[in-house]
């Protein structure tokens, strides 16, 4: 029982320290795992142990001997989690170094040739599927699962601030639908989206600016982006598509149009950087020619034959990939599918199949996924992008505020001589947040530590909890180490070679016998043997076996039997309760 509890605590602690639940802060996971380990270890060591045993050969390994390795692993995990939580800058530098070392060209060639390796490297879902807060909380490789039957609860918390550089930039942004892209995903598999496998590359600035080779056919927009540091994973750059330049010393491109920012050493908790973009508007493009991409993943359809067949059949209704056919696709989704933050899809259903052919209800991620797969079936390379859309404009001090409820997903199609173009099919009257202009009497939430005074859905401030859990967790680990020292098993004393000045403790069953006798009004005198005392009292029949076992161990050199002692203890406690 005690060993089983300790094993369970070690397993639970390992799961917590390895990152589940993902929405928990690392320090909270450290605190909980340390609590489990401390309680289990205290319970494990809370029993009377005999220091006197017959001399025998070296003991067999015990459960705790094997658990020592597990405890050591957990302590190392805790150390690294504390390091990563307290020293984000150095941890980020360390992560970049490790990433550069591990992700060599040869390694990526092997990964691209092995499906199993791709499965391993794409990691787990880091998205909170029930509460829309922080779409930029990019975790691990960025897997995103389609929500089916959980209701999404939008939050009103400000997350990204956009500052137009000139009044003309502000006018351009006000006259078009605004999209802020955070990352893109390319492969749909097992009801989830995954990024395209590529060799990560570091982009270095020249004269403080990183330039991108993008053909700018639309008006250029210069602006500043401000947002917090991502505590749940790497902090990614947030930009308006298509990106022309960004003022950063370096960027780490981990997947197409997904850029990891370097550690922020200037503003601490806040990133602020200047960006130039040339957004492409699908409504202003009249010649649609699908582009040729090197990667075939942008044309992949689901592996499920039934679902793939249904998608191809539906896509055939729209015909060849032209501007008119894509507009027909958008119209079909707007007229036949309903936007809702509560999709209520059956648990066993495939979300895309349910959205297109059954419930026909979903939110932006479902609309974007259906659009990408239908466009691919029509022969148009497509992918899904995540970020924000809309925004609320404040003329004073000239900024757009994007809130968590405006987190959005949309489809992007690849066109010849155009590149990636946003192809929005989600209905305009969605509940994630509508673009608007604030009144002259309204106060901007910036700067307010990214908190809003009139937040409709209050989020609990967990900063004090995290700080307290850090110190409590460290104190608990100190206590755990102390318990390991104090609760270590005592030195075994051989019955044949007693240590001078040391009297052996009574076995557990003998102590239980004394308590039972006392409860029945027959206290066992000091110096009285077990046999003598049994002859003086009316004891139950099982005490005969107790006497035989005791003398066989004490004088017959018979090794102690845990099973027999456990049975005797049970009978003695039952006898003691009878007196009460």
N, C-alpha and C positions, 0 to 999 in steps of 0.2 A: 504493500500500500504506500509506504513512505517513499520507496524508490520510484514507484510508478508516478507519484505526484511530482517528484523532482524531475523525472524524464519529461512529463507533460509541460512543466514550467520551462525547461530548456527548449523544447520544441516551440512553445508559444513565444518565448523570447526571441528565438531565431527568426520566426516569421515576422514579428514586429520590426526587428532590426533590419530585415531584408527589404522593407518598404511597404508592408501591408498593415493597415489600410493606407493607401497612397495619399488620401486627403489629410492625414495626420501630419503634424510637424515632426521632424526627426527628433527633437528634444522630447516631445510628448511620448513618442514611441520608446525612447530610452527610459523615461520615467516609468512607464507602465511595465516594460520588460524587467527593469531592475526591481520593481515592487513584487512581481511574480516570483522572481528568482529568490529574493530575500525571504519571502513568506514560505516558499517551498523548502528552502534550505534550513530555515529555522525549525519547521515541522519535522524535517528529516532527521535533525540532530536532537530533537526533543524526546528522548527516551532514555531509560536507564540502561547502561551497558556494563556488563561485568568486566572487571579488570583481571579476573582470575580464570584462566582456562587451562585445561590439561596441555602439557607439552605435546606438540605435534609438528608435522612438517609445515613448510611455508603455506600460508593460506591461499586459496584460490582467488582470482580476481573478483572483486565485488562490483556491483552496479556503479557505485560512486567512482571507482577507478576509471571506468569508461566514460563517465560523465565529466571527468576532469578535463578531457580534451574538448568536449562541447562547451564547458564553461570558459575555457581559454579562448575559444573562437568567438564566443559572445562578448567577452571583455575587449578583444581586438575590434570587433564590430562597433561596440559602443565608443571606443576611443576615436575611430575614424568618423563616426557620426557626429560626435561632439566637435571634432576638428572641422568637419565640413560645415557645421552650423555656426560656429563661433568665428571662423576665419574664412569667410566666403571668397575674399580676394585671392588669398593664397591657395585655397582649394580649387578655385577656377583655374589658376595658373598650373596647378598640379594636374588637373583634369586635361587641360590642353596638351601638356607635355606627354601624358600617358596616351592620349588619343593620337597624337602625332607618331608616337612610337609604335602603337599597336596597328594603326590603320595604314600600313604600307601598301604600295602598289600591288605587290605580289599577293598580299592578304586579300585585297579586294578582288583580284582576278579569281582567286579561289572561291570567294563568296559568290561572285556572279555566276560561277559555274556549278554551284551547289545550292539547291533549294533548301536543304536542311539548314545550311549556314545562314541563309537569308531569314528563315523562320526564327532562328536563335537570336539574330542581331536586331530584330524589329521589336523585341521587348513587349511590355505590357501596357495596358491602357492607363493613361494618366488623367483622363477626363472625369470630372464630376458630372454624372449624368442626371442629377436631380436638381442642382442649383446652378443657374447660369451666373457665375461670377468669375471673372478673370479668364477669358478665352485664351489669353496669352500665357496661362500656366502650362507651358509646354513641358512635358515630363518624359524623360528617356528619349527614345527615338520618335515619339509623337504619334503613337497609335491612337485612333479615334473610333470608338464603337458607336453604332447607330442605336439610339435609344428607342425602345419599343413600347413599354407599358408604364413608364414612370413619367409623372407630370413634372414639367420644367417650371421652376419658380424664378422669375426674373428678379434681378437685383438692380437697384438704382444707384449703385456706388460708381463715382467717376473713376475711370481706369486709364484713359489716354487723353492728353491735351495736345491739340494741334494749333500752332501759331503761324498764320500766313505772314510771309515776309513783307508783302506790299498790299495795298488796297486792291490792286488788280488781281492778285492771287486769291484774295478773299472773294472777289466777285466771281471768278471762274469756279471756285469751289461751291459757292452758293447756287450757281446756275446748273449744277449737275449733281447726280447722286454720288455720294462720297463713299469710298471703300478704303479701309486700312487693312492691308494684308500683313499677316504675321507668319504663316507658313503654308506650304502646299503639300498635298498627299496624292499619290498616283495609283496605288494598287488596292483594289477592293477584293477582300477575301475573308470568309467566315464572319460576315456581318460587320466588318471593320475596315477602315482605311489605313494604309501604311505608306510611308514615304518611299520615293524612288531610291534604290540603292545607287550610290555614287561614291567616288573617292573624295572625302572631305578635303577642301583646299583653303588655305589661309590667304586672304586678300589684304595686301599692305597698301597704305596710303602713300600718295605722292603729293608733297606740299600740303599734307594734312587732309587730303580729299581722296576718296576711292571712286574712280569713274567706272561706268559700266557701258559696254558696247550695245546700245539700244538705239534703234532708228526712231527718232522723235518726229512723229507726224502730227501730233496734237500740241496745243499750247503747253509750254513748260511752266511748272509750278514749283516755287521755292517756299519752304516752310520749315518750322522746327517742331520736333516731336518730343514730348515729355511723358515719362511713365516711371513706375516703380521698378525695383529689382524683383525678378521672379524668384521667390523663395522655394518653389517646388521643383525647380530644374534650371536649365540654362536660360538666360535672358536673351530673347531674340529681337532683332530689329523690326520695328513697325513702320511701314512705309505705304505710300500710295503707289499702286502699280501704274506704269512701269518705272522702275528705279533707274535714274540716270547717274546720280552721284550722292554720296553721303559723307559727311565730315566725321570720320572715325579713324583712329590710328590703324585699326585692323578689324577684319571680320572673318569669321569662320563659316564658310558655306558647307553645311552638312547634307543638304538636299537641295534640289532646284528652288531658287528664290526663297530659301530659308537660311538666314544669316544669324549666327550667334555673336552677340556683342562681347567685347573684351571686358574684363573686370573694371568696374566703375571706381576710380580712385579720386575723383574730383568732387562729386556731389553726394557721395555716400549712398543714400537710399534712393536717389532719383537719377535717371538718365535724361539727358537733354542734348539733342544733336540736330544739325541742319541737314535737310534732304532736298533733292531736286528730282521731280518725277514728270513724266509725260503720259498721263492717263489716256487709255484708249476707250472710246465709247462705241459699243456695238451698234447703237442706233444711228451713228454717223458713218458707218461702214456699209457701202452698197455693193461691193464686189467681194464675195465669199469664196475663197479658194483654200481648202485645207492644206496645211503645210506638212512637209515630210520631216518626221522626227527620227533621231537615231534609236531611241528606245521604243520597243514595241509595247511596253507596258501601258502607254497612253491610249492604246486601242484594245486592251484586254477587257473581256467580259467575264462575268461570274462563271466559275467552274461548274456550278449546278446546271446540268443540261436542261431541266425543265424551265428554270428561271431564264437561262440564256435564250432559249427558244421563244419564250414569251416576249422578251425585250426585242429580239430581232423582228418578230411579227408586228409589234407595235411600232417600231421604228420604220418599217416598210410603208406605213401609212403616210409618212411625211415625204417620202421620195428621196431624190438625190440631195446631197448637201449644198443647198443654196441659201441665200438670205431669206427667201420666202419660206422654205421648208423649216428653217430654224425658228422663224417667227411663228409658224404653225405649231411647232413643238412647244414653244412658250405658251401659246394660246390654249393648247390642249391641257397643259398642266394647270393653268389658271382657271379654266372652266370646269375641269373634272376632278380636281383635287382641292381639298379644303385645308387651310392653314389653321393649326391648333397647337398649343403648347402641351396639350394632353392627348397624345396620339392613341393611347389605349389599344395598342395592337396585341393580339394573342401572344402569349409567352413562347409558344412553339413555332410561331410564324417567322418566315424570312422577312425582315423589315422592308426591303425594296419591293418584294412581291406583294406584301400586304398593302403598302402605300399605293402602288400603281394599279392593282387589280382587285383588292378586297375592301379594306377600310377607306382607302383614298383620303387619309387624314394624316398630317404630319407637320413638322416645322421646317426651318430652313435647311437643316442637314439632310432631311429626306428629299426635299425638292432638288437640292444640288446633286445628291447622289443619283437620283433618277435622271436628271438632265445629263450628267456625265456619261452614264451607261447608254442612254438613248443616242447621244451624239456619237459615241464610239461605234454603236451599231450602224449609224449612218455613214461611217467612214471619216469622222472628224476627230482628230486627237483632242483629248479633253482630260482635265484633272479637277480636283476639288481644292478650294482655298478656304482658310479660316482667318478670321479677324473681326472687324467691326464695320458697320455701315450706318449711315445717317449722321448723327452728331448734332449738337445744339450750338448755335453760334451766338457769342456774346460780343457785341461791338466794342464794349469796354471791359477788358483790355484786348480786344481783337483776337479771339481764340475760339476754337471748336472744342466742345467737351463730348467725349464718347464714354458712355456709361456701360456697365456690365450687361444691362438689358439689351444693348445694341450689339452684343456679340453675334456674329453672323457667319454663315458658310454659304459659298456660292460656287458656281461652275465657271471654269475658264477653258476656252477653246483656242487651239493653235492654228493661226491663219498664215498663209504665205505672205511674206513682205510686211507682216504686221506683228508677228510674235503672239504672245499670250494676250487674249482679249477677254475681259469679263463678260460673261453671258448670264445675266440675272433672270431667273424664272420664278423666284419666290414672289407671291402676291405683294403688292405695295402696301396693303393695309395689314401688315403683320404686327404682332404685339411686341416685338423685340425693341422697338423704339423708332419713332418717326423723326426725320430731319425737320428742324424748326429753327426759328430765330427767336432768341430771348427778347423780352421786353426791355425798354430802356431803364425801367425801375428795378430789374432783376440783378442780383449780385452774383458774380461768377464764383464758382466753388474753388477756383485756383487763386492763390495757393492755400490749401487746407489739408495738407498731408493726405490728399486723395480721399478725404471723407466729405460727405455731403450733409449739410445741416437739415435739409428737408427730405432725407431718405425715406422712401415709402417702406422699404423692408430693412429694418435695422439689422446690421451684422454685429455680432458680439465681438467686442475687442478682446482678443486673446493674447495681446502682448504681455500683460502682467502674468498671465498664466504660464506663458512660455518661459519668461524669465524665472518665475518661481520654480517651475518644473525642472529647469536647468540645475538650480542649486539643490533642490530636493533630490534629483536624480544622482548628482555627484555625492551628496551625503549618504544616500542609500548604498551607493557602490562602495563607499568607505566602510559602511557598516557591514556590507557583504564580505569584504576582504577581512575585516576584523572577525566576522563569524567563522570564516574559513580557518583562521588561526586559532580562535578560542575553542571552536567545536570540533577540532580534529580528534580522531579516535585516540584514546589513551594507550600508553604502552602496554602491550600484552605481557603478563607475568606468568611464567610457567609454574605449574603446580609442583614440579620436582625441584626447582631451584628458586625458592622465594627470595625476594629482595628484602634485606634486613630493614626493619623499621616500617614496613608497609604491610598493612592488613588488607586482604582481599575483600571486596564488597560482596554482599550476599547476592545470589542469583535472583532474577526477577520473580520466579515462581516462589522462592522461599520468602521473599518480602511480602508477596501477595498472601501466602499462608499465614504469616504473622498478623496481617491486617484482618483476615477472616476470623482468626481465633479471637482477636481482640473484640471484634464486632459481636461474637457469640458469648463474650464474657469469660473467655479462657485465655488471657494473655500469656504469651510464651516467655518464661523467665530467661534472663540473660545467662548464657552458659549451658542451657538445657539443650540436649540434642533433639533432633526431629523424632527419632524413634521413641525416646522417653516421654516426650510431650504427647504423642499420639496414643500412648498407652494410658494416659491420665484422662483423656477427654473422649467424648462420643463423636467421632469424626465420620464423615461419609465414606462410602466404600472406595471411591476413587483415590483416597489418600494412600491406600496400599500401593497403588501404581506410582504415586508421587514419591513414597519412601524408597521403593525399589529403584526408580530412576535416579533419585538423588544420590544414593549410595553407590550405584554403578558408575556414576560420573565422578564422584568424590574419591572413591577407593578402587574402582574397577578399571580405571584408565579408559573408560568409554567416552568417545567424543560427544559433545553436546548436540542434541537434535532439536532444531528450531520448531519442527512440526509438533513434536511431543510437548515441548515447553509451551507452545501456543495453545494447545488443547488443555494442558493443565492450568494455565492462566485463566482461560475461559471458565473452567469448572470452579476454580477458586473464587473468581469474581461473582459467579452465580451463587455460590455458597455464602459469600459475604452479603450479597443483596437480600438473601433469605432472612438474615438476622435483622435487617432494617425493616 
